[in-house]
């Protein structure tokens, strides 16, 4: 079984400042890792994913994340945020043989202030 | 590709009534998932299908909940004798387990929000 911990429930940040959202996971097997974004009253949209290969993954809207196997982390970063980045962000993990089922963290709400 | 669609988007019902949600996955996807999301929480897995077979059910899926995917295409999630604790967003997602681009990604619909009064 897998579990995901998102260490910050809410992150306020000023426009054009950098942001980092922390994610740690627990699993007894190899995993795929994902970050999804959810805008109000909408479904989840994939930002980026790590399946294998380079540990630095680039996604949409200028986001990137780094997989650290020794620390079981997959932190999300953006060097300069926009007002439109205000949303909830979810880290998720799936086991390689788990039917693609995703286990999500509790989410981090990002509030970008002007 | 029209994406994953869910119907209805919003449902308000009285406690004790039955409700049914429908999900139409991306047409070439053989896997379909249901999740529940309560306010301020991450989505929680309920169940998933591969084609028409229901392969896994979470213990969150009580006896009042039933999901079907009779022809391996659309799916329905029925909640009988609704309770106020059933109020949540019900998310459907689909994916493919074959093909050259097996990515592990789930594609989500916009959800069906249930309010039980």
Interface residues (C-beta under 8 A of the other chain):
Chain A: X4 X6 X32 X34 X36 X41 X42 X43 X44 X45 X46 X49 X51 X90 X92 X94 X99 X100 X101 X102 X103 X104 X105 X106 X107
Chain B: X4 X31 X33 X40 X41 X42 X43 X44 X45 X48 X50 X55 X56 X91 X93 X95 X97 X103 X104 X105 X106 X107 X108 X109 X110 X111 X113
